[in-house]
């Protein structure tokens, strides 16, 4: 019979198992007055080989970390056996519990772990964050792509500050987030987990996310925040065909100039505690077995001193999936040599190391290198000195009123107005209006949220009509056309003054394609099902049509763009998303989001991002209008902004000087509104082919009607660097264009020279 260990969360007795050995002098590594490195070096020699390897492995709570009906700790035999040696950490303990219960549970779990390994080494409890902390009872924010649309790094910092605080109050310590990948292929199901297609925007967002979640690093040791693990290093968002686990082919120049910078900033500027290696290969070299990447670039060039963790099971996959290692043992050694410090989940990789050391004792030096990094992280987080959650702070600190208001604020700054024909928006809630809320993305509480905003003069009917898929988690299937549902929605539209259609995609039409059987990527990017038909038929009623676009991947919304009178692109907002959308629709706030990606007309245009090389734009396609449907950085407002008086402080820049750029922005509209002022640079002639333009700065400002503001940017020599013919960073003399405007396609421009 399987044995289960049950411990009360209220019982916190201290015991130390000696495993038959005499108790060593453990005062030194427990001495908080010593430096972290001194404490690590004092502890490491005490560990047996098996205990060291245990500090290099994280397992998932789903193998037997659970609670009984009373909330007491319940551990399976497998977990009990693992914890005798200690562990690097556990993924997602108590993720399905509310915050207070989770904090109590994780305290009990940590207590058990400390008491049941010889040296009292605490474990890292690890979560993720795509809509806030991925656990029950936490504030649900918009996804990273959504927040990128805000073009407001300080707001993103504030959001992730809440994530860090709420996670720590649950008893968590590390977060396998945020993503520093660029995503430029909307076929890829994980698109919304990242911050967009652009290097500079992603760098600003990911550094602010890391600083926020780590409490500017100071929050780690204070026990108020958690450590970040930036991922997936490197190029993961560029999988060929947009399919998860596919090969990744990126030129070395593109890697250095475009893909690496967000990760480099995560290390150097934001001080991320962790890095996760990429599932994929990189130009034929499996990332988990790539010492040039994980040690040469990451550590030797950038000075990273945190730990590198594998993506799920990926060290073992060097053998049986990537097929670059002859045996599981060879895969483990390959990952270890490359610089992967922690093996996530696997039983066929680092679990083999103790036996491998018997045959090759030199391996233990690499093991020691990895264990130092893991122990150092635990000391940085203060877990040896203060491993438990202060229960009294949990209920006030999680889902605080200020956090919920922040989620709403982030929504309002992230919603993008793509179209507003004949000023269809905002709607006037002072008028008597009957509005139909229609379509497959209508939620159970959508009507209530709109009613809370609109007031007594406006009445609503709501009809979802049909689902897009059958809701199967692994391999969802599209549902057949439902003519009765379409007819019903047409009837409701005819009886209403305005129709608001909720269209796009959901968590089943764009998701992670897991290793075993699950599919989440798409071969087309058109809206699925009868959504185009629905918008055409509702438009045919002659009533105004507003589309609220919800989605987790970029969609080629040609029919929607043609038919709708107004389009609000909301990506994937917070738990208050429909309320925030209603506030925009009824004019309480002017939309200020800008698209963090290029929206193509057709999947056939891929690859298609605004900063491609100029030569990519030479030819279009037969029977397709040139250019994007909506460009990067695009987003309308209820106000009108006039750009004028673009000036440079000098017409020349040198390797040791700078140029100040100034432009006047005036709100010529009738409402207070925010605008994202964007600065792009273009190298007109280069020794290698250069991007058509590159975002180098932006500033989000707010102006009252009639108000003007002079916005200033600084062009630095660093902005003009690129990887030259000899693969080194260079500055080239010549002509440059600076563009300042409201999007990557609409701007004022002028020129300057770089002289050396």
N, C-alpha and C positions, 0 to 999 in steps of 0.2 A: 504493500500500500504506500502511495506517495505521501511523504511527510511534509506538513506545512508548519512553518514557524509563525506564531501569532504573538505580537507584543502590543501592549496598550500604548497609545500615543501619549498618555499621561505619565507613564513609567519611565523615568530617565535615571536609571542607576548606572554607576560606573564600574566597569570591570576591564581587566587587561589580561588577555590570554597569552601565556608565555610559550605555548607549544613545547613545553618541556625544557626550555632554555632558561638560563639565569637572566634576570632582568638587567639590561645594559644601562649605561649612563645616558639618559635621554634628555638631560637638562639642556644641552647645548642647542639642539635644533628647536627646542621649545622656548628658547630665550628670545623674547620679542625685541630685546634691545640690540640684538645682532642684526647685521644686514641680511637681506634676503639670500644673497649668494652664499654667505657664511652658513646660514641655516640649511640651505640645500646641500651644501658640501658636508655638513655634519650628519644629515639624515641618510644621504645616498649610500654610504658604505655599510650602514646597518641592514640594508635590505638584502634578502636573498635574491637569487636570480629570478625565481618564480614571482616574488613580490615586485621586483622591478617590472617584469613583463605585465603584471596586473595593472601597473600604473600607466601602461601604454594601450589599454583597451577600454572602450566604452561599450556597454550593452544597453539594449532597450528595455524599458520597464515592462513591456508586454511579455517578457519571458517568465514573469513571476513576481513582480513587485506590485502588490495589490492591497486593497483594504477589505476587511470583512464588513458585515452589515452594521457594525458599531463604529466603523471608521478606524479600527485597529490595524496595525501593520501586519500584512500577511505575505510571507515570502515562500517561494517554491524551493524545493531541494536544490535545484540548479543554481538559484541565486544565493542561497545559503553557502553553498560550496565555493562559489566565486568570491564571496565577500570575506572568506577566511583569509584571503591573500590581499584584500583591499581591491580597489579599482580606480581607474582614471575617472570614471564617471558613469552616470546613468542618464539615458535620454528619456525625457518626458514623464518623469514620475508625477503622479497625481494630476495629470493633465485634464482629466474629466471631473475634477472636484472644483467646487467654488474656492475662492482665495483663502478664506480662513481655515477651512478644512484641509486645503492643500498645505498651508503653512504648518499646521500641526502635524500632518502626516510626514512632511519632509523633515521636520525636526526629529521625529521618531526614527525615520529612516537613516538620517545622518548619524544620530546617536548610536543606532545599531551598528552602522559601518565602522564608526570610530572605536567602539568597544570590541569589535570582533576581528580587528586586524592588529598585529603585534605592536605596531608603532602609532596606532591611533591616527592614521592618515585619513583625512576627510575625503569625500568624493565630490566631483563636480556634477551638479544637476543641470541638464542642458535642455533648452527649449529652442523654438524658432519664432520668427515674427514676420508674417506677411500682412496681417490685418491687426496689428498690435500683438501682444503675447498670444501665442497659439495655445490657449488653455481656457477652460471655462471661467466665467466670472470676471474677465478683464475687459478693459475698454477696447472696443473694436474700432480701429481706425481704417482709413482707406489703404489700399495696397500701395506698394512703393511706386509703381508707375503712375498711380493717381496723384500721389503727393509730388512727384516730379513735375506734374502739370501745373503745380502752384508756382514754380520758378521762385520759391521762397525758402532758401536754405535755413534761415533762422527758425521758420515755422517747422520744418522737418526736424531740426535739432530739438525743438520743444516736444514734438510728438514722440521721438525716440527717447527723450529723457523720461517721459511717462512710462514707456515700454520698459526701460531699465529699472525704474523704481517698482513698478507693479510686479515684474518678474522676480526681483530680489525679495520682495515681501512675500511671495509665494514659496520662497526657499530655493529659487533657481540661481545659477551662477554664471552660465555661459549661454550664448545665443548663436545658433548656426545661421546667422544673418548679420548684416545685410548683404545683398548681392552687389558686387562691383563690376559684374559683367556688363558689356554693351549688348543690347538686343536689337537686331536689325532685320530679323526674319519673322514675320507674323505667323508663319506656319508653326513655329515653335510654341508648344503649349504652355511653357512656363514664362511667357513674355512679361506678364504683369508683375512678376516677382522682382524685376529689375527697374532701373531708373531711366530707361530710354536708350536712344541710339547714339547719343552724342557724348564724346569724351569729357568735355568740360562740364556739362550739366551733370553727368553721372559723378564726376569727381567731387563737385560741390555737394551733391546730395549724399553720397556715401560717406564723405568725411564728416558731415554734420550729423548723419545718422549714428555713426560710431561714437563721435564725441558725446552725443546725447545719451545713448544707451549705456556708455561707460562713465557718465557723470564727469566728463572732461578728465577722465582717468582717475581723478581724485576720489570719485565715488566708489571705486573698486575696493580699496582698503577700508573705507569707512563703512562698507556694508550696505550702501544705499543703492548701488547699481550693479549691473552684470557686465561681463566681458563679451566683446563682439568677436565673431569669426567671419571675416570677409570671405566671400566665395564667388565663383568657383575658379580657382587659379589654374589655368588662364584660358580665355577664349571660349568658354563653355556655351555662351549664347550664339556662337557662330557655327553650330553643327550643320553639316552639309544636308541639304534637303529639309532643314528645319526639324529633323527627327532626333529625339533623345537617344543618346549613346552612339550617334553616328560620328564619323571622322570629322576632324577640324583642320582645315587648311587655311592658314593665315600667313601672309608674307612676313618675314622678319621685320621689315620696315614698318608695316602696319601694326605689328605687335608692339614695337617700341614706341611709336608715335601716338597710337590710338587705344590699344587694348590695355597696356601696362599702366598708364598714368593713374587711373582710379585706384588700382591696387597699391601703387607706390605711395600715393597720398594717404591711403588707409594705414600704411605702415609708418611712414615718416611723420605725417602731420597729425593723424588721428590716434596713433599708437594702438592699433587694434591688437588685442591679446592673442588672437588666433587667425589662421588662414586655413581654408578648406581647399584641397586639390580638386581639380576638375575631373568629372566622370570620363571625359574624352581623352583622345590622344591630341597631340599638337604637332602637325606636320610629320606624322608618322611615329612620333615618340609618345608612348603612353604617359600621361601627366603624372600618374602616381609612381612611375619609375623613371622620372626625368630629373637627374641631379643638377643639370644646368639650370633648370627652371626653379626647383624647390630649394636649392642651396646656392647655386651660382648667382642667379638674379635676385632671389628673395632675401637671402642672408648676406652673401658676400658684397653685392652691389648696394642693396637698400638697408642693410643692417638690421633686419628683422630678428628679434630675439624671443618671440613667442613660440607657440607650438603650431605645427601643421597637423591637421586631422584629415583622415581619408574621408571621402564620401562613402556612402553606405556600401560596405563589402568590396570596395574597389581594389584593395591590395590583392585579395584572392583572385579577383577577376583578371589581374595581369596574366594569370595562368589560363583559366578556363574560358575567358571571354576575349580579352585582348590578344591572347596567345603570343605573348612576348617572353614568357617564362616557361621553361620546360616542365617544372613541377611546382606544387604549392610552396615548397620550401624556397625554391628559386624566386618565386613571386614575393615572399616575405622578405628575403634578403634584398631584392631589388627595391622594394618600397623603403626599407630601412636605410639603405645606402643613399637613396635619392633625397631623403630628409623628411619622410612622413613619420611623425612622432606618435600618433595615436591611430589605432585601427578601430574603425567604427563598425560594430556589430559582429564581425566575422569570427568564425570558429576554425577557419582553414588558412589563417595567415599568421599573425603575430602569436597566436596560441602555440605555434610550432617552434617558437624561438628557444625555449629552454632546452629542448632536445637538440636543436641545431648548434647551440653553444657547446654542448658536449663534444661535438665533432669538430667544431671550429671556434675555439675560445676567443679569437680576435673579435668575434661579433659582439661580445659583451661591451666593448668600447663604444660601439654605435648605440647599443641599448642604453648605456649610461648617458650618452648625449641626449637621447630622447627623454629619458626619465627626468633629467635635470630641468628640461623645459616644462614638463608637466608639473613637477613639484614647485618650480618657480611661480607658475601661474596660480597655484593654490595658495602660496604665501602672499602673492600680490593681492589676491582677493580676501586675505585675512582669515582664511578658513581654519587655520591651525589655532588661532587665538579667539575667534568668535564665529563658530560654525553654524549657529542657530538663528532662526528668525525671532525677532521681538514680536510676539503674538499680539501685544496690545496695540501695535501700530497698523495692523493689516486692514481692518475694516475701514479706517479713516483714509488709508493711503491708496487703496485699490478702488477704482471707479469713483474717485473723488469728483465733486461737482465741476471743479476746474478742468479735470481731464475730459469729462463729457463735453464741456463747452469747447475745449480745444479740438476735439474730433469734429464738431460742427464747423468751427472756424476753418479747419483744414479742408473740409469739404467745399466750403464756399469759395475758397481761393483756388480750388483745383478744377472746378467745373469749367468746361471750354464751350463757348458759344461759337459753333461752326458756321451757322447760317441764321440770318434774321431778315427774311424777305419782307419788305414794306413794313418794317418795325412790328412784326407779328408779336414780338415780346418787348416789354413785359405785358402781361395781362392786368387789367384794372379790376382789382377786387372790390372797388366801390360800386361797380356795375352788377346788375343781376345777371349771373351767368350760370349756365348748366354745362358742366364739363364731363366728358367721358374719358376715363382712365382705362386704356385698352392695351392688350398685348401680352405676350408670353413672359415678360419680365416684370409684370405687376406682382407685387408681394401682398401677403395677407394684410399688412398694416399700411399699405400705400395710401389707401383712401383716408384713413384716420390721420395720417401725417399731413396730407394735403388739406384736410379740413381744419387742422390745428393752425395752419398758416393763413388760409384764405378768408376765414371769418363767415359771418352769417349770410352775406349776399350771394355767395357762390355755393352751388350744390353740385354733388358729384355722383356719378355711377361708375362702378369699377367692374371690369370683366377681363380676367386673364385670357380666356378663350382656349388656349392650348399650351401644352408644354412643348419644348423643343426636342427633348429626348426622353427615353424611358427611365432616365435617372440611375442606370446601372453604373456603379462606381468605376469598375475596371475598363469595360468596353461598352460605353453607352451607344444606343442605336437611335437614329432619327425616327421620329414618329410620323406616320402617314398624314397627309393633308386632311384637315378636319373641316369640311365645308359648312357643317351646321354651326360650328364655333365662329367661323368667318362671317357667316350671314348674321349671326346674333350681334357681333360687334359692329357690323355695318348698320344694323337697325338702331343700335344705341348711339352711333355717331350721327345718324340722321336726326335723332331727337335731341341732340345737344348743340350748343353754340360753338364749342371747340372740342377737338379730340386731341388728347395727349397719348401718343403711342410709346410704349416701353418696349424697345427692340434691342437687338444685338446678340449677346451670348451670355452663357452662365457658367457655373463651375464644372459642368459636364462637357461643354463644347470647347473648353480651353483648360487644360490641366496637365499635370506631370504624367509622362508616360513611364511608369515604373518598370523595373527590370523584368519582372515575371508576368507577362501577359497584358498589362494595362497599356492603353493607348490614349494619348492626349494631344498629339500633334495633328495638323490638318494638311491636306493636299490642295485645298482651296481656301480662300479667305472671304468669300461672299457670305452674307448672312444666311444661316441655314433655315430650312423649312419654308413655310409660306409667308415669311415676313415681308418680302418685296411685294408679293401679291396683296397683302393686307394693307400696306401703306398706299398702294395704287388705288385700291377700291375705296378706302376711307377718303382719300383725296377726291375721288370722283363724286362724293356726296356734295361737294361744293363748300364744305365747311373748313375753317382753318385747321391745319394739321401741324402739331408740334411733336417732334420726336425726341425722346429721352433715350440716348444710346448708352446702354450698359454692356460692358464687355471686359474680357481679360486678354484679348489680342486685338491688334489692328484689323479692321474689317474694310473691305472695298465696298463702300456704301453708295454705289452709283445711283441706284434707283431711289434710295432714301434721300440722297442729296438733291436729286432732281425734283422729287415730289413734295417734300416737306416744306412748309413755310418757315419753320425754324428748327434748328437742331442743337440740342445740348449734349455734348459728349461728356459723360460722367465717369468713364472707366468703371472702377469698382470702389464705391465710396464706403464710408463708415456705417455703423449701425443706424445712423441718423440720415442716411443718404437721401431718402425720398423727401424728408423734411427740408433738407438743405436745397434740394432741387426745386421744391415748391417756393422757397424764398426767392430763388433766382427768377422763376417763372412769373411771380407776382411783384417783382421789382423791388423787394426789400434790399437787395444787394445787386450790384452790377457784376456780371461774370468777369473774371480776370485770369482764368486759366489759359495756358498756351500749350499747344501740342508738343509732347516730348519725343514724338516720332513723326516721320513722314507718312502720310496716308496715301497709298498708291491707288490708282484706278483699277489695276488688274494685278493678279499674282504674277503675270508674265513680265512685269517690270522689275521683279526682284533679281539681284539685289538693288535696293533703291533707298538710299538715305541722302540727306541734303549735302553732306560733306564729301560725297564721292569726287573722284578726279574730274576736272573740267571736261576731259575727252569723253567721259561717259555720256555726256549730254549732246554729243554731236548728232546722233541719229535717234529718231523715235521708232514707232512701230506702225505698220500698216493698220489702218482702220481703228486707231486709238489716238485720242487727243494727247498731245505731248504734256509732260509735267505731271506733278502729283495732283491728286484730288484736293488735298489740303497739305500745305507745306509744314515743315518743322517750324516750331515757334509761333504758329498761327493761332489766333483766337480773337474773336470780336468782343465788343463791349456795348453797353447801353449808352455810353458816352462816345464822343468823337475826340480823337487826339491828333493834334497837328504838330508835326515835327518841322523844325526850322533852325537856321543859323548853326549848321554844323561847322565847327572850327577845330583846328589843330594848333597847339601851342608852338609847333615847329613843323617844317616840311621835311626835316631830316632827322633820323635817329642813328646813333652809333652803338657799338657794343657796350658802352658805359653810360648812355643817356636814356631818357624816356620822353615820351610825347603825351601831353594831356589832350584828351578829346572832350569837347563839350558840345552839347546840343540842347536846344530849347524845346520843351514839350508843353503844349497848351491843351487844356480840356475845353474844347469848343462846344461841348454838349450841354445838357441841362441837368445832369445828375452827377453826384460824387462817384468817382470810380478809380480803380487801380489799373495801372498799365505796366507791362514788362518791357523795359527798354533794352534792346539787345544789340551788342556790338560784335560784328564779324570781321575777320581779316582774310585777305587773299594775297598770296604770293603770285605776282603776275608772271614771272619767269623764274624757273628753278632748274637746277642741274638734274633733278629727277621730277617726274610728273607730280604735280601738287594738287591738293584738294581745291574744289571750286570755291569754297569758303569754309571758314571754321569759326564757331562761336568761341569768343575769348572773354566775354564779360557780359553781365546783365544786371539790371537793377529794377526792383519792383517799387513803384512810387504810387502815391495816392494824391489826386487833385480834385479840388472842388470845381464846380462849373465856372469857367472863365479864368481859372487859376493857371499860372505858368510856373515852370521850374526848369532850371538849368541842371542837366544831369552830366556828370563828368566821369570819364574813365581814363585809365592810364595804360598806354601801350608800352610794354617793357620788352627788352631784347629777348627775354625768355619766351615770350609769346611767338616769336618769329623763328625759333629754333626748329629744326627738323633733322631727320636722319638722312645723311648725304650718301654719295656714291660709295664711300668707303665704310659705310655703316657706323659712322660716328656722328654725334650731334654737332651740327654746324649752324652758323649764321652766314647767309649769303647776301652780299650787296645787291641792290636792285630796287625795283619798283614794287610797292605794295598798295593795296586798296583797303580802306577802312569803310565799313558799312554800318550805319546805326539806324535801327528802325523797329518796327512793330512785329516783324517776322523775318524768317530767312529769305523771303521773297519780296518784301516791301520795306524800303529803306532809303535814306540819303547816303551819299557816298562822296569820298574825296580820296586824294592820294598823298603818299609820302615816300621817301627814299630811305633805304638803309645804306649808310656809308661806313666803310671799315677803315 
